[in-house]
Amino acid sequence: HTSRRVSSAHENWNEGACKFVSAPVFARPRELGFAQATFPISGHLDALPETKSLLESTSTGVFEFGSDPGAANIAKLCGNFLIACAIESMSESLALAEDNGVDRVALMTMLNTTIFDCLIYRGYGQRVSERDHFPYPDAHFALDLGTKDVRLVQSTAQKSNTPMPFGSALVDRYTSAMAKGRGQLDWSAIGMSVSEDSGVDVSKHLERCMKGLDKKG
């Protein structure tokens, strides 16, 4: 909705000389530097080709979603929702393994080098399996920002009457982690809550992450 209001303001300013394009990004700053970003874009059709040309130098792909300036942001929300779901499902699967005597790190190594060999499962799989949720400068998305995103997914779904039961569960999971004071850790830190729910003591891992956070501050 914000992008649509901004687009309308641009259209009305200077007789439409300024053309608005929404271009959220899937990437961390380091990935941008290595031209590994992904951009969904949408907005003024006349401006999309030039925008795409500008962004291609920092990306592996620029994908057009039409003239609605809000469409690219919906695409970004959908992607972030899938990442959050992946973090939760990895956390639950590894909790199941651990509770039944299977090494969680070894299991994740098998999965993210075979049937789940992709960026999200490699990166977050390592974090969740090893309970490494420190906010590294070049590889970090804060849990408080993840909470904002899953709440925005839920709000958008409610406005369009889209049932998203997993979305509701994620809002509860992230809200609980926020209440435990973990907002500045990586958003994969919900994995510790899953472990706690299954009766595992994660205090030493949490202490390590929080100590590192104190030094960082």
Accessible surface in RSA format (square Angstrom, percent):
REM  Atomic radii and reference values for relative SASA: ProtOr
REM  Chains: A
REM  Algorithm: Lee & Richards
REM  Probe-radius: 1.40
REM  Slices: 20
REM RES _ NUM      All-atoms   Total-Side   Main-Chain    Non-polar    All polar
REM                ABS   REL    ABS   REL    ABS   REL    ABS   REL    ABS   REL
RES HIS A   1   115.69  63.2  90.23  62.7  25.46  65.1  65.34  67.3  50.35  58.6
RES THR A   2    87.18  62.0  85.16  86.3   2.02   4.8  59.10  79.4  28.08  42.5
RES SER A   3    12.62  10.7   7.59  10.1   5.03  11.6   9.05  19.3   3.57   5.0
RES ARG A   4    90.93  38.2  84.71  43.2   6.22  14.8  41.94  57.3  48.99  29.7
RES ARG A   5   155.61  65.3 145.78  74.3   9.83  23.4  75.20 102.8  80.41  48.7
RES VAL A   6    54.65  36.0  52.02  47.1   2.64   6.4  54.62  47.5   0.03   0.1
RES SER A   7    13.80  11.7  13.80  18.4   0.00   0.0   1.51   3.2  12.29  17.2
RES SER A   8    58.19  49.2  52.17  69.6   6.03  13.9  30.11  64.1  28.08  39.3
RES ALA A   9    59.96  55.1  48.27  74.5  11.70  26.6  55.40  78.0   4.56  12.1
RES HIS A  10    56.85  31.1  54.45  37.8   2.40   6.1  29.37  30.3  27.47  32.0
RES GLU A  11    67.38  38.7  57.76  43.7   9.62  22.9  32.12  62.1  35.26  28.8
RES ASN A  12   119.49  82.4  89.61  86.6  29.88  72.0  30.23  72.8  89.26  86.3
RES TRP A  13   162.35  65.2 157.00  76.0   5.35  12.5 133.65  71.3  28.70  46.6
RES ASN A  14    89.61  61.8  69.75  67.4  19.86  47.8  14.88  35.8  74.73  72.2
RES GLU A  15   178.85 102.7 137.98 104.4  40.87  97.3  64.96 125.7 113.89  93.0
RES GLY A  16    17.90  22.1   0.00   N/A  17.90  22.1   9.58  26.3   8.32  18.6
RES ALA A  17    64.89  59.7  34.82  53.7  30.07  68.4  43.60  61.4  21.29  56.4
RES CYS A  18    41.04  31.0  35.60  39.7   5.44  12.8   8.10  20.5  32.94  35.5
RES LYS A  19    86.14  42.0  61.99  38.0  24.14  57.5  29.60  26.6  56.53  60.2
RES PHE A  20    36.75  18.4  34.37  21.3   2.38   6.2  36.29  22.0   0.45   1.3
RES VAL A  21    28.97  19.1   7.18   6.5  21.79  52.5   7.18   6.2  21.79  59.1
RES SER A  22     8.02   6.8   4.31   5.7   3.71   8.6   4.15   8.8   3.87   5.4
RES ALA A  23    38.45  35.3  14.35  22.1  24.10  54.8  15.49  21.8  22.96  60.8
RES PRO A  24    24.89  18.1  11.59  10.6  13.29  48.3  24.15  19.9   0.74   4.6
RES VAL A  25    44.64  29.4  40.65  36.8   3.99   9.6  40.65  35.3   3.99  10.8
RES PHE A  26    52.25  26.1  43.40  26.9   8.85  23.0  46.62  28.3   5.63  16.1
RES ALA A  27    32.34  29.7   0.00   0.0  32.34  73.6   6.30   8.9  26.03  69.0
RES ARG A  28    59.86  25.1  58.08  29.6   1.78   4.2  20.75  28.4  39.10  23.7
RES PRO A  29   107.68  78.5  98.26  89.6   9.42  34.2  99.44  82.1   8.25  51.2
RES ARG A  30   139.26  58.5 127.43  65.0  11.83  28.2  30.48  41.7 108.78  65.9
RES GLU A  31    30.25  17.4  30.04  22.7   0.21   0.5  14.26  27.6  15.99  13.1
RES LEU A  32    59.51  33.1  55.72  39.9   3.79   9.5  55.95  39.3   3.56   9.6
RES GLY A  33    70.08  86.4   0.00   N/A  70.08  86.4  37.61 103.2  32.46  72.7
RES PHE A  34   126.38  63.2 106.29  65.8  20.09  52.3 111.93  67.9  14.45  41.4
RES ALA A  35    38.31  35.2  32.97  50.9   5.33  12.1  32.97  46.4   5.33  14.1
RES GLN A  36   101.94  57.0  88.01  64.3  13.92  33.1  19.58  41.7  82.35  62.5
RES ALA A  37     0.00   0.0   0.00   0.0   0.00   0.0   0.00   0.0   0.00   0.0
RES THR A  38    43.20  30.7  43.20  43.8   0.00   0.0  22.17  29.8  21.03  31.8
RES PHE A  39    12.72   6.4  12.72   7.9   0.00   0.0  12.72   7.7   0.00   0.0
RES PRO A  40     4.94   3.6   4.78   4.4   0.16   0.6   4.88   4.0   0.06   0.4
RES ILE A  41     0.00   0.0   0.00   0.0   0.00   0.0   0.00   0.0   0.00   0.0
RES SER A  42     0.00   0.0   0.00   0.0   0.00   0.0   0.00   0.0   0.00   0.0
RES GLY A  43     0.39   0.5   0.00   N/A   0.39   0.5   0.39   1.1   0.00   0.0
RES HIS A  44    47.93  26.2  37.20  25.9  10.72  27.4  27.45  28.3  20.47  23.8
RES LEU A  45   106.68  59.4  96.06  68.7  10.63  26.7  96.12  67.5  10.57  28.4
RES ASP A  46   106.79  74.8  80.05  79.7  26.74  63.2  22.11  52.0  84.68  84.5
RES ALA A  47    16.96  15.6  13.57  20.9   3.39   7.7  16.77  23.6   0.19   0.5
RES LEU A  48     2.39   1.3   2.39   1.7   0.00   0.0   2.39   1.7   0.00   0.0
RES PRO A  49    84.45  61.5  74.83  68.2   9.62  35.0  78.63  64.9   5.82  36.1
RES GLU A  50   121.46  69.7 115.59  87.4   5.87  14.0  40.05  77.5  81.41  66.5
RES THR A  51    24.85  17.7  24.19  24.5   0.66   1.6  13.06  17.5  11.79  17.8
RES LYS A  52    65.51  32.0  65.51  40.2   0.00   0.0  21.10  19.0  44.41  47.3
RES SER A  53    73.50  62.1  59.70  79.7  13.80  31.8  23.24  49.5  50.26  70.4
RES LEU A  54   126.36  70.4 111.45  79.7  14.90  37.5 114.99  80.8  11.36  30.6
RES LEU A  55    35.62  19.8  35.39  25.3   0.23   0.6  35.62  25.0   0.00   0.0
RES GLU A  56    90.05  51.7  77.33  58.5  12.72  30.3  26.34  51.0  63.71  52.0
RES SER A  57    86.68  73.3  57.28  76.4  29.40  67.7  55.24 117.6  31.45  44.1
RES THR A  58    45.70  32.5  45.60  46.2   0.10   0.2  43.92  59.0   1.78   2.7
RES SER A  59    14.43  12.2   0.53   0.7  13.89  32.0   0.00   0.0  14.43  20.2
RES THR A  60   104.47  74.3  62.64  63.5  41.83  99.7  59.35  79.7  45.13  68.2
RES GLY A  61    14.94  18.4   0.00   N/A  14.94  18.4  14.67  40.2   0.28   0.6
RES VAL A  62    11.72   7.7   0.00   0.0  11.72  28.2   0.00   0.0  11.72  31.8
RES PHE A  63   111.67  55.9 108.63  67.3   3.03   7.9 111.67  67.7   0.00   0.0
RES GLU A  64    86.85  49.9  57.76  43.7  29.09  69.3  18.28  35.4  68.57  56.0
RES PHE A  65    98.91  49.5  79.41  49.2  19.49  50.7  87.69  53.2  11.21  32.1
RES GLY A  66    32.45  40.0   0.00   N/A  32.45  40.0  28.32  77.7   4.12   9.2
RES SER A  67    67.41  57.0  54.49  72.7  12.91  29.8  18.20  38.8  49.21  68.9
RES ASP A  68    57.76  40.5  51.31  51.1   6.45  15.3  33.17  78.1  24.59  24.5
RES PRO A  69    18.86  13.7  18.86  17.2   0.00   0.0  18.86  15.6   0.00   0.0
RES GLY A  70     2.61   3.2   0.00   N/A   2.61   3.2   2.04   5.6   0.57   1.3
RES ALA A  71    23.06  21.2  17.22  26.6   5.84  13.3  20.33  28.6   2.74   7.2
RES ALA A  72     0.00   0.0   0.00   0.0   0.00   0.0   0.00   0.0   0.00   0.0
RES ASN A  73    51.17  35.3  49.89  48.2   1.28   3.1  25.29  60.9  25.89  25.0
RES ILE A  74    67.70  38.5  67.70  50.4   0.00   0.0  67.70  48.8   0.00   0.0
RES ALA A  75    22.02  20.2  11.23  17.3  10.79  24.5  17.42  24.5   4.60  12.2
RES LYS A  76    50.51  24.6  50.51  31.0   0.00   0.0  33.34  30.0  17.16  18.3
RES LEU A  77    19.91  11.1  19.88  14.2   0.03   0.1  19.91  14.0   0.00   0.0
RES CYS A  78    69.04  52.2  65.07  72.6   3.98   9.3  24.57  62.3  44.47  48.0
RES GLY A  79    16.36  20.2   0.00   N/A  16.36  20.2  14.76  40.5   1.60   3.6
RES ASN A  80     9.96   6.9   9.25   8.9   0.71   1.7   1.62   3.9   8.34   8.1
RES PHE A  81    28.61  14.3  27.80  17.2   0.81   2.1  28.46  17.3   0.15   0.4
RES LEU A  82   119.45  66.5 114.98  82.3   4.47  11.2 115.33  81.0   4.12  11.1
RES ILE A  83    28.69  16.3  27.50  20.5   1.19   2.9  28.62  20.6   0.08   0.2
RES ALA A  84     0.00   0.0   0.00   0.0   0.00   0.0   0.00   0.0   0.00   0.0
RES CYS A  85    24.80  18.8  20.59  23.0   4.21   9.9  19.13  48.5   5.67   6.1
RES ALA A  86     9.06   8.3   6.07   9.4   2.99   6.8   8.62  12.1   0.44   1.2
RES ILE A  87     0.00   0.0   0.00   0.0   0.00   0.0   0.00   0.0   0.00   0.0
RES GLU A  88    24.27  13.9  24.27  18.4   0.00   0.0  19.90  38.5   4.37   3.6
RES SER A  89    52.41  44.3  47.71  63.7   4.70  10.8  45.17  96.2   7.24  10.1
RES MET A  90     8.06   4.2   4.73   3.1   3.33   7.9   7.97   6.8   0.09   0.1
RES SER A  91     1.57   1.3   0.14   0.2   1.43   3.3   0.46   1.0   1.11   1.6
RES GLU A  92    89.79  51.6  83.47  63.1   6.32  15.1  26.59  51.4  63.20  51.6
RES SER A  93    54.97  46.4  48.30  64.5   6.67  15.4  21.30  45.4  33.67  47.2
RES LEU A  94     0.56   0.3   0.56   0.4   0.00   0.0   0.56   0.4   0.00   0.0
RES ALA A  95     6.59   6.1   6.39   9.9   0.20   0.5   6.59   9.3   0.00   0.0
RES LEU A  96   121.77  67.8 117.05  83.7   4.72  11.9 120.97  85.0   0.80   2.2
RES ALA A  97     8.97   8.2   3.26   5.0   5.71  13.0   8.93  12.6   0.04   0.1
RES GLU A  98    53.19  30.5  39.90  30.2  13.30  31.7  20.13  38.9  33.07  27.0
RES ASP A  99    77.92  54.6  42.10  41.9  35.82  84.7  24.26  57.1  53.66  53.5
RES ASN A 100   103.10  71.1  73.19  70.7  29.91  72.0  27.55  66.3  75.55  73.0
RES GLY A 101    74.57  92.0   0.00   N/A  74.57  92.0  39.25 107.7  35.32  79.1
RES VAL A 102    75.10  49.4  68.74  62.2   6.36  15.3  72.37  62.9   2.73   7.4
RES ASP A 103    89.74  62.9  74.04  73.7  15.71  37.1  34.88  82.1  54.87  54.7
RES ARG A 104    16.87   7.1  15.88   8.1   0.99   2.4  14.30  19.5   2.56   1.6
RES VAL A 105    59.12  38.9  58.93  53.3   0.19   0.5  58.93  51.2   0.19   0.5
RES ALA A 106    59.49  54.7  46.51  71.8  12.98  29.5  53.39  75.2   6.10  16.2
RES LEU A 107    39.11  21.8  34.25  24.5   4.86  12.2  38.78  27.2   0.34   0.9
RES MET A 108     4.33   2.2   4.33   2.9   0.00   0.0   3.36   2.9   0.97   1.3
RES THR A 109    73.40  52.2  71.48  72.5   1.92   4.6  55.20  74.1  18.20  27.5
RES MET A 110   106.12  55.0  98.87  65.4   7.24  17.2  64.91  55.2  41.21  54.6
RES LEU A 111    30.93  17.2  30.93  22.1   0.00   0.0  30.93  21.7   0.00   0.0
RES ASN A 112    14.56  10.0  14.51  14.0   0.05   0.1   0.06   0.1  14.50  14.0
RES THR A 113    81.85  58.2  60.85  61.7  21.00  50.0  52.64  70.7  29.21  44.2
RES THR A 114    81.06  57.7  57.50  58.3  23.56  56.1  63.61  85.4  17.45  26.4
RES ILE A 115   133.94  76.2 100.48  74.9  33.46  80.6 108.06  77.8  25.88  70.2
RES PHE A 116    81.11  40.6  77.82  48.2   3.30   8.6  81.11  49.2   0.00   0.0
RES ASP A 117    80.91  56.7  54.66  54.4  26.25  62.1   9.35  22.0  71.56  71.4
RES CYS A 118    57.04  43.1  52.92  59.0   4.12   9.7  37.52  95.1  19.53  21.1
RES LEU A 119   111.80  62.3 106.69  76.3   5.11  12.9 106.69  74.9   5.11  13.8
RES ILE A 120    45.73  26.0  44.90  33.5   0.83   2.0  45.54  32.8   0.20   0.5
RES TYR A 121    46.13  21.5  46.13  26.2   0.00   0.0  23.93  18.0  22.19  27.4
RES ARG A 122   110.91  46.6 105.12  53.6   5.79  13.8  43.70  59.7  67.22  40.7
RES GLY A 123    38.03  46.9   0.00   N/A  38.03  46.9  36.08  99.0   1.95   4.4
RES TYR A 124    15.55   7.3  15.47   8.8   0.08   0.2   7.98   6.0   7.57   9.3
RES GLY A 125     0.00   0.0   0.00   N/A   0.00   0.0   0.00   0.0   0.00   0.0
RES GLN A 126    67.63  37.8  63.96  46.7   3.67   8.7  39.60  84.3  28.02  21.3
RES ARG A 127    11.19   4.7  11.19   5.7   0.00   0.0   3.66   5.0   7.52   4.6
RES VAL A 128     0.88   0.6   0.15   0.1   0.73   1.8   0.15   0.1   0.73   2.0
RES SER A 129     5.07   4.3   2.34   3.1   2.74   6.3   0.00   0.0   5.07   7.1
RES GLU A 130    78.53  45.1  66.85  50.6  11.68  27.8  22.58  43.7  55.95  45.7
RES ARG A 131    13.89   5.8  13.89   7.1   0.00   0.0   1.88   2.6  12.01   7.3
RES ASP A 132    23.89  16.7  23.89  23.8   0.00   0.0   6.21  14.6  17.68  17.6
RES HIS A 133     0.54   0.3   0.54   0.4   0.00   0.0   0.00   0.0   0.54   0.6
RES PHE A 134    38.90  19.5  38.90  24.1   0.00   0.0  38.90  23.6   0.00   0.0
RES PRO A 135     1.16   0.8   1.04   0.9   0.12   0.5   1.04   0.9   0.12   0.8
RES TYR A 136    85.61  40.0  85.61  48.7   0.00   0.0  61.73  46.4  23.88  29.4
RES PRO A 137   120.42  87.8  85.65  78.1  34.77 126.4  94.61  78.1  25.81 160.4
RES ASP A 138    75.17  52.7  64.93  64.6  10.25  24.2  27.25  64.1  47.92  47.8
RES ALA A 139    33.30  30.6  33.23  51.3   0.07   0.2  33.23  46.8   0.07   0.2
RES HIS A 140    50.79  27.8  29.75  20.7  21.04  53.8  23.59  24.3  27.20  31.6
RES PHE A 141    58.45  29.2  56.94  35.3   1.51   3.9  58.45  35.4   0.00   0.0
RES ALA A 142    10.31   9.5   9.38  14.5   0.93   2.1   9.38  13.2   0.93   2.5
RES LEU A 143     0.00   0.0   0.00   0.0   0.00   0.0   0.00   0.0   0.00   0.0
RES ASP A 144    44.37  31.1  37.37  37.2   7.00  16.5  11.59  27.3  32.77  32.7
RES LEU A 145    80.66  44.9  80.66  57.7   0.00   0.0  80.66  56.7   0.00   0.0
RES GLY A 146     0.00   0.0   0.00   N/A   0.00   0.0   0.00   0.0   0.00   0.0
RES THR A 147     1.92   1.4   1.92   1.9   0.00   0.0   1.92   2.6   0.00   0.0
RES LYS A 148   109.63  53.5 102.95  63.2   6.68  15.9  82.73  74.5  26.90  28.7
RES ASP A 149    11.40   8.0  11.38  11.3   0.01   0.0   1.07   2.5  10.33  10.3
RES VAL A 150     3.33   2.2   2.94   2.7   0.39   0.9   3.00   2.6   0.33   0.9
RES ARG A 151   110.67  46.5 106.66  54.4   4.00   9.5  39.66  54.2  71.01  43.0
RES LEU A 152    83.83  46.7  80.69  57.7   3.15   7.9  83.51  58.7   0.32   0.9
RES VAL A 153     9.15   6.0   7.04   6.4   2.10   5.1   7.69   6.7   1.46   4.0
RES GLN A 154    47.75  26.7  46.62  34.1   1.13   2.7   8.80  18.7  38.95  29.5
RES SER A 155    37.50  31.7  36.18  48.3   1.32   3.0  20.84  44.4  16.66  23.3
RES THR A 156    37.67  26.8  36.55  37.0   1.12   2.7  28.45  38.2   9.22  13.9
RES ALA A 157     7.71   7.1   4.63   7.1   3.08   7.0   7.27  10.2   0.44   1.2
RES GLN A 158   123.20  68.9 104.50  76.4  18.70  44.5  44.49  94.7  78.71  59.7
RES LYS A 159   138.56  67.6 102.22  62.7  36.34  86.5  73.49  66.1  65.07  69.3
RES SER A 160    70.65  59.7  43.36  57.9  27.28  62.8  47.12 100.3  23.53  33.0
RES ASN A 161   133.94  92.4 108.00 104.4  25.95  62.5  33.62  80.9 100.33  97.0
RES THR A 162    64.79  46.1  56.57  57.4   8.22  19.6  44.64  60.0  20.15  30.5
RES PRO A 163   119.47  87.1  92.63  84.4  26.84  97.6 104.30  86.1  15.16  94.2
RES MET A 164    53.16  27.5  38.87  25.7  14.29  34.0  34.89  29.7  18.27  24.2
RES PRO A 165   100.33  73.1  86.36  78.7  13.97  50.8  93.90  77.5   6.42  39.9
RES PHE A 166   142.75  71.4 141.39  87.6   1.37   3.6 142.27  86.3   0.48   1.4
RES GLY A 167     1.85   2.3   0.00   N/A   1.85   2.3   1.85   5.1   0.00   0.0
RES SER A 168    51.11  43.2  49.77  66.4   1.34   3.1  27.73  59.0  23.38  32.8
RES ALA A 169    62.06  57.1  50.19  77.5  11.87  27.0  57.31  80.7   4.75  12.6
RES LEU A 170     4.32   2.4   4.08   2.9   0.24   0.6   4.31   3.0   0.01   0.0
RES VAL A 171    18.52  12.2  18.44  16.7   0.07   0.2  18.49  16.1   0.02   0.1
RES ASP A 172   100.54  70.4  94.05  93.6   6.49  15.4  28.97  68.2  71.57  71.4
RES ARG A 173    47.21  19.8  41.78  21.3   5.43  12.9  10.19  13.9  37.03  22.4
RES TYR A 174     0.00   0.0   0.00   0.0   0.00   0.0   0.00   0.0   0.00   0.0
RES THR A 175    54.90  39.0  54.33  55.1   0.57   1.4  51.83  69.6   3.07   4.6
RES SER A 176    44.49  37.6  36.95  49.3   7.55  17.4  27.30  58.1  17.20  24.1
RES ALA A 177     0.00   0.0   0.00   0.0   0.00   0.0   0.00   0.0   0.00   0.0
RES MET A 178    69.53  36.0  56.30  37.3  13.23  31.5  56.55  48.1  12.98  17.2
RES ALA A 179    91.46  84.1  46.60  71.9  44.86 102.1  59.89  84.3  31.57  83.6
RES LYS A 180    92.32  45.0  60.33  37.0  31.99  76.2  58.50  52.7  33.82  36.0
RES GLY A 181    48.81  60.2   0.00   N/A  48.81  60.2  35.26  96.8  13.55  30.3
RES ARG A 182     9.88   4.1   9.53   4.9   0.35   0.8   1.11   1.5   8.76   5.3
RES GLY A 183     9.17  11.3   0.00   N/A   9.17  11.3   5.81  15.9   3.37   7.5
RES GLN A 184    97.97  54.8  95.87  70.1   2.11   5.0  39.23  83.5  58.74  44.6
RES LEU A 185     0.07   0.0   0.07   0.0   0.00   0.0   0.07   0.0   0.00   0.0
RES ASP A 186     0.00   0.0   0.00   0.0   0.00   0.0   0.00   0.0   0.00   0.0
RES TRP A 187     4.35   1.7   4.35   2.1   0.00   0.0   4.31   2.3   0.04   0.1
RES SER A 188     0.00   0.0   0.00   0.0   0.00   0.0   0.00   0.0   0.00   0.0
RES ALA A 189     0.00   0.0   0.00   0.0   0.00   0.0   0.00   0.0   0.00   0.0
RES ILE A 190     0.00   0.0   0.00   0.0   0.00   0.0   0.00   0.0   0.00   0.0
RES GLY A 191     3.09   3.8   0.00   N/A   3.09   3.8   2.09   5.7   1.00   2.2
RES MET A 192     0.01   0.0   0.00   0.0   0.01   0.0   0.00   0.0   0.01   0.0
RES SER A 193     1.03   0.9   1.03   1.4   0.00   0.0   1.03   2.2   0.00   0.0
RES VAL A 194     8.39   5.5   7.64   6.9   0.75   1.8   7.64   6.6   0.75   2.0
RES SER A 195     1.33   1.1   1.22   1.6   0.11   0.3   0.12   0.3   1.21   1.7
RES GLU A 196    57.26  32.9  39.72  30.1  17.54  41.8  25.91  50.1  31.36  25.6
RES ASP A 197   105.37  73.8  66.43  66.1  38.94  92.1  32.05  75.4  73.32  73.1
RES SER A 198    43.34  36.6  13.91  18.6  29.44  67.8  26.16  55.7  17.18  24.1
RES GLY A 199    69.64  85.9   0.00   N/A  69.64  85.9  36.02  98.8  33.62  75.3
RES VAL A 200    34.22  22.5  26.22  23.7   7.99  19.3  30.41  26.4   3.81  10.3
RES ASP A 201   112.22  78.6  87.01  86.6  25.22  59.6  46.06 108.4  66.16  66.0
RES VAL A 202     3.99   2.6   2.49   2.3   1.50   3.6   2.49   2.2   1.50   4.1
RES SER A 203    65.14  55.0  58.14  77.6   7.01  16.1  44.78  95.4  20.36  28.5
RES LYS A 204   147.75  72.1 140.26  86.1   7.49  17.8  83.77  75.4  63.98  68.2
RES HIS A 205    29.34  16.0  29.29  20.4   0.04   0.1  22.02  22.7   7.31   8.5
RES LEU A 206    40.43  22.5  40.43  28.9   0.00   0.0  40.43  28.4   0.00   0.0
RES GLU A 207    92.83  53.3  86.53  65.5   6.31  15.0  33.95  65.7  58.88  48.1
RES ARG A 208   122.97  51.6 112.73  57.5  10.24  24.4  73.02  99.8  49.95  30.3
RES CYS A 209     2.09   1.6   0.94   1.0   1.15   2.7   1.15   2.9   0.94   1.0
RES MET A 210    58.69  30.4  58.69  38.8   0.00   0.0  58.68  49.9   0.02   0.0
RES LYS A 211   117.32  57.2 115.74  71.0   1.57   3.7  68.58  61.7  48.74  51.9
RES GLY A 212    16.93  20.9   0.00   N/A  16.93  20.9  15.37  42.2   1.56   3.5
RES LEU A 213    33.30  18.5  30.12  21.5   3.18   8.0  30.12  21.2   3.18   8.6
RES ASP A 214   110.37  77.3  87.93  87.5  22.44  53.1  33.38  78.6  77.00  76.8
RES LYS A 215   180.92  88.3 146.00  89.6  34.92  83.1  97.41  87.7  83.51  89.0
RES LYS A 216   112.16  54.7  75.34  46.2  36.82  87.7  43.86  39.5  68.30  72.8
RES GLY A 217    98.94 122.0   0.00   N/A  98.94 122.0  52.10 143.0  46.84 104.9
END  Absolute sums over single chains surface
CHAIN  1 A    11607.7       9409.7       2198.0       7095.2       4512.5
END  Absolute sums over all chains
TOTAL         11607.7       9409.7       2198.0       7095.2       4512.5
